[in-house]
Amino acid sequence: MKIEWMKVYVAAFFEVFWVIGLKHADNGWAWTGTVLAIIISFYLMIMAGRKLPVGTVYAVFVGMGTGGTVLSEIIFFGESFQVAKILMILILLAGVIGLKLVTEDKREKGVES
């Protein structure tokens, strides 16, 4: 099941790129990259959701994507740094991590991971 969770993490990574792209894309190449990031992100999330609980996959995907997007905006695009904003993102990520930790990985009979 570790490979399935890796798909979720990579999908969240690409989510950061397409969300930023929706705001900052201003030419054909940037829009092409944004669309490609959307396709990769959703493909990996859907593939992980076939073997993992969909609600947990979506929560982890969105939580990690949100945290990554906010941090990227602060670091790379000059968004204002606010302690309250960072605290709320940390609370969100704590919830996502907690949700992942309490979610059982169901193993299929005869399948070794």
Backbone as CSV, one residue per row, in Angstrom:
resi,resn,N_x,N_y,N_z,CA_x,CA_y,CA_z,C_x,C_y,C_z
1,MET,0.805,-1.205,0.000,0.000,0.000,0.000,0.848,1.268,0.000
2,LYS,2.132,1.120,0.306,2.994,2.299,0.329,3.043,2.979,-1.029
3,ILE,3.003,2.196,-2.101,3.036,2.787,-3.438,1.774,3.611,-3.682
4,GLU,0.656,3.172,-3.146,-0.593,3.917,-3.323,-0.520,5.263,-2.614
5,TRP,0.041,5.272,-1.395,0.192,6.550,-0.686,1.193,7.442,-1.400
6,MET,2.208,6.860,-2.016,3.168,7.652,-2.768,2.473,8.355,-3.933
7,LYS,1.510,7.669,-4.554,0.728,8.292,-5.630,-0.025,9.509,-5.118
8,VAL,-0.570,9.410,-3.919,-1.305,10.540,-3.332,-0.349,11.711,-3.101
9,TYR,0.838,11.443,-2.563,1.807,12.511,-2.287,2.260,13.195,-3.577
10,VAL,2.524,12.400,-4.610,2.952,12.978,-5.891,1.794,13.759,-6.514
11,ALA,0.577,13.244,-6.388,-0.592,13.961,-6.897,-0.738,15.314,-6.205
12,ALA,-0.520,15.355,-4.905,-0.603,16.619,-4.163,0.500,17.575,-4.599
13,PHE,1.682,17.038,-4.875,2.789,17.854,-5.374,2.393,18.546,-6.677
14,PHE,1.809,17.784,-7.601,1.381,18.364,-8.875,0.179,19.296,-8.698
15,GLU,-0.614,19.056,-7.669,-1.734,19.958,-7.400,-1.230,21.366,-7.116
16,VAL,-0.151,21.471,-6.385,0.422,22.790,-6.093,0.739,23.517,-7.398
17,PHE,1.321,22.828,-8.357,1.679,23.451,-9.628,0.458,23.899,-10.419
18,TRP,-0.590,23.059,-10.462,-1.721,23.493,-11.279,-2.520,24.590,-10.605
19,VAL,-2.584,24.599,-9.292,-3.297,25.682,-8.612,-2.554,26.998,-8.826
20,ILE,-1.235,26.979,-8.691,-0.449,28.187,-8.955,-0.587,28.589,-10.420
21,GLY,-0.589,27.585,-11.302,-0.741,27.865,-12.727,-2.063,28.535,-13.060
22,LEU,-3.127,28.153,-12.366,-4.416,28.788,-12.629,-4.366,30.287,-12.337
23,LYS,-3.562,30.674,-11.377,-3.453,32.091,-11.021,-2.420,32.830,-11.863
24,HIS,-1.288,32.199,-12.143,-0.158,32.908,-12.723,0.121,32.613,-14.196
25,ALA,-0.529,31.629,-14.795,-0.250,31.307,-16.204,-0.681,32.472,-17.093
26,ASP,0.233,32.873,-17.976,-0.073,34.007,-18.847,0.352,33.786,-20.298
27,ASN,0.740,32.554,-20.623,1.075,32.247,-22.015,0.750,30.780,-22.298
28,GLY,0.897,30.399,-23.528,0.544,29.039,-23.939,1.324,27.951,-23.232
29,TRP,2.631,28.162,-23.046,3.451,27.153,-22.381,3.044,26.981,-20.930
30,ALA,2.773,28.087,-20.258,2.365,28.008,-18.853,1.017,27.298,-18.727
31,TRP,0.106,27.583,-19.653,-1.196,26.906,-19.608,-1.063,25.430,-19.948
32,THR,-0.154,25.102,-20.863,0.095,23.695,-21.184,0.620,22.953,-19.961
33,GLY,1.560,23.566,-19.246,2.079,22.966,-18.016,1.000,22.817,-16.959
34,THR,0.123,23.802,-16.864,-0.973,23.752,-15.889,-1.913,22.596,-16.200
35,VAL,-2.290,22.453,-17.451,-3.192,21.369,-17.852,-2.519,20.016,-17.645
36,LEU,-1.243,19.918,-17.960,-0.507,18.669,-17.752,-0.452,18.318,-16.259
37,ALA,-0.233,19.309,-15.408,-0.207,19.074,-13.960,-1.577,18.619,-13.457
38,ILE,-2.648,19.176,-14.018,-4.008,18.754,-13.642,-4.206,17.277,-14.000
39,ILE,-3.821,16.917,-15.206,-4.004,15.541,-15.668,-3.215,14.566,-14.794
40,ILE,-1.941,14.861,-14.544,-1.108,13.979,-13.722,-1.674,13.876,-12.319
41,SER,-2.026,15.015,-11.752,-2.522,15.061,-10.382,-3.784,14.225,-10.198
42,PHE,-4.765,14.446,-11.053,-6.022,13.717,-10.904,-5.883,12.245,-11.280
43,TYR,-5.044,11.940,-12.263,-4.827,10.542,-12.619,-4.269,9.765,-11.429
44,LEU,-3.233,10.319,-10.793,-2.625,9.626,-9.648,-3.590,9.521,-8.476
45,MET,-4.368,10.586,-8.242,-5.336,10.539,-7.142,-6.404,9.471,-7.410
46,ILE,-6.885,9.386,-8.618,-7.898,8.391,-8.973,-7.334,6.974,-8.852
47,MET,-6.101,6.774,-9.313,-5.480,5.447,-9.214,-5.297,5.042,-7.749
48,ALA,-4.884,5.967,-6.900,-4.723,5.653,-5.471,-6.072,5.364,-4.831
49,GLY,-7.095,6.066,-5.259,-8.443,5.887,-4.709,-9.060,4.537,-5.040
50,ARG,-8.494,3.837,-5.983,-9.007,2.504,-6.310,-8.656,1.475,-5.237
51,LYS,-7.563,1.720,-4.504,-7.140,0.749,-3.494,-7.181,1.299,-2.076
52,LEU,-7.282,2.603,-1.933,-7.331,3.244,-0.617,-8.705,3.878,-0.425
53,PRO,-9.098,4.155,0.813,-10.384,4.820,1.043,-10.419,6.191,0.370
54,VAL,-11.413,6.405,-0.466,-11.479,7.615,-1.285,-11.541,8.881,-0.438
55,GLY,-12.310,8.866,0.643,-12.414,10.042,1.498,-11.080,10.440,2.091
56,THR,-10.311,9.467,2.525,-9.003,9.739,3.100,-8.039,10.219,2.024
57,VAL,-8.071,9.586,0.867,-7.214,10.003,-0.243,-7.482,11.456,-0.593
58,TYR,-8.754,11.799,-0.712,-9.106,13.167,-1.093,-8.691,14.165,-0.016
59,ALA,-8.898,13.823,1.252,-8.520,14.718,2.346,-7.014,14.952,2.373
60,VAL,-6.233,13.892,2.216,-4.778,14.027,2.208,-4.336,14.836,0.988
61,PHE,-4.905,14.548,-0.158,-4.594,15.247,-1.402,-4.845,16.747,-1.264
62,VAL,-6.024,17.111,-0.810,-6.391,18.521,-0.698,-5.603,19.210,0.419
63,GLY,-5.438,18.530,1.557,-4.700,19.131,2.659,-3.254,19.423,2.300
64,MET,-2.597,18.447,1.706,-1.204,18.652,1.314,-1.095,19.690,0.198
65,GLY,-2.028,19.653,-0.729,-2.026,20.640,-1.811,-2.245,22.053,-1.294
66,THR,-3.151,22.193,-0.342,-3.414,23.507,0.247,-2.186,24.034,0.973
67,GLY,-1.598,23.195,1.814,-0.395,23.603,2.531,0.737,23.984,1.585
68,GLY,0.959,23.157,0.579,2.014,23.430,-0.395,1.765,24.688,-1.200
69,THR,0.508,24.924,-1.555,0.174,26.118,-2.323,0.387,27.378,-1.502
70,VAL,-0.075,27.378,-0.266,0.096,28.550,0.602,1.583,28.835,0.820
71,LEU,2.359,27.803,1.138,3.792,28.010,1.352,4.499,28.481,0.078
72,SER,4.113,27.945,-1.065,4.706,28.376,-2.336,4.386,29.827,-2.642
73,GLU,3.163,30.219,-2.375,2.773,31.617,-2.606,3.590,32.551,-1.715
74,ILE,3.830,32.162,-0.471,4.618,32.996,0.442,6.078,33.044,0.002
75,ILE,6.650,31.885,-0.312,8.076,31.796,-0.633,8.404,32.383,-2.002
76,PHE,7.593,32.063,-3.019,7.959,32.418,-4.388,7.222,33.628,-4.966
77,PHE,6.072,33.982,-4.419,5.270,35.028,-5.037,4.975,36.211,-4.123
78,GLY,5.654,36.305,-2.996,5.534,37.475,-2.148,4.226,37.635,-1.401
79,GLU,3.475,36.548,-1.252,2.244,36.602,-0.448,2.631,36.948,0.982
80,SER,1.787,37.694,1.661,2.129,38.120,3.016,2.202,36.922,3.969
81,PHE,3.201,36.962,4.841,3.375,35.936,5.858,2.585,36.358,7.083
82,GLN,1.645,35.504,7.489,0.858,35.782,8.684,0.927,34.553,9.580
83,VAL,1.256,34.790,10.842,1.379,33.687,11.791,0.073,32.909,11.879
84,ALA,-1.050,33.616,11.909,-2.353,32.945,12.012,-2.582,32.017,10.813
85,LYS,-2.191,32.457,9.626,-2.349,31.642,8.419,-1.525,30.364,8.521
86,ILE,-0.284,30.495,8.969,0.594,29.331,9.110,0.055,28.381,10.177
87,LEU,-0.441,28.918,11.282,-1.023,28.070,12.326,-2.226,27.288,11.809
88,MET,-3.066,27.927,11.025,-4.240,27.242,10.470,-3.820,26.145,9.497
89,ILE,-2.803,26.396,8.690,-2.287,25.373,7.767,-1.712,24.208,8.563
90,LEU,-0.989,24.496,9.651,-0.433,23.427,10.487,-1.540,22.596,11.129
91,ILE,-2.618,23.246,11.565,-3.759,22.512,12.125,-4.384,21.623,11.051
92,LEU,-4.532,22.170,9.845,-5.077,21.388,8.729,-4.198,20.171,8.452
93,LEU,-2.894,20.379,8.380,-1.986,19.274,8.101,-1.971,18.253,9.234
94,ALA,-2.090,18.707,10.470,-2.168,17.770,11.594,-3.404,16.885,11.457
95,GLY,-4.516,17.464,11.046,-5.725,16.675,10.824,-5.559,15.672,9.700
96,VAL,-4.915,16.086,8.632,-4.677,15.195,7.493,-3.762,14.044,7.899
97,ILE,-2.695,14.351,8.608,-1.779,13.304,9.064,-2.504,12.351,10.012
98,GLY,-3.302,12.911,10.921,-4.065,12.072,11.850,-5.031,11.164,11.120
99,LEU,-5.704,11.699,10.109,-6.644,10.901,9.321,-5.933,9.760,8.625
100,LYS,-4.765,10.035,8.071,-4.000,8.977,7.410,-3.563,7.909,8.413
101,LEU,-3.146,8.339,9.601,-2.665,7.392,10.599,-3.756,6.463,11.118
102,VAL,-4.989,6.919,11.170,-6.061,6.069,11.697,-6.771,5.275,10.606
103,THR,-6.384,5.476,9.357,-7.007,4.749,8.250,-6.289,3.426,8.042
104,GLU,-7.054,2.342,8.086,-6.476,1.015,7.883,-6.175,0.781,6.416
105,ASP,-5.024,0.174,6.171,-4.706,-0.286,4.823,-5.275,-1.685,4.692
106,LYS,-6.224,-1.863,3.793,-6.806,-3.188,3.578,-5.971,-3.926,2.548
107,ARG,-5.510,-5.079,2.921,-4.696,-5.883,2.020,-5.580,-6.892,1.304
108,GLU,-5.290,-7.045,0.003,-6.011,-8.027,-0.780,-5.391,-9.397,-0.532
109,LYS,-6.222,-10.440,-0.546,-5.699,-11.799,-0.357,-4.743,-12.155,-1.492
110,GLY,-3.605,-12.723,-1.099,-2.654,-13.182,-2.093,-1.770,-12.112,-2.660
111,VAL,-1.912,-10.881,-2.192,-1.101,-9.795,-2.743,-0.096,-9.362,-1.689
112,GLU,1.154,-9.400,-2.044,2.224,-8.946,-1.167,2.634,-7.563,-1.609
113,SER,2.794,-6.634,-0.640,3.271,-5.298,-1.025,4.620,-5.008,-0.454
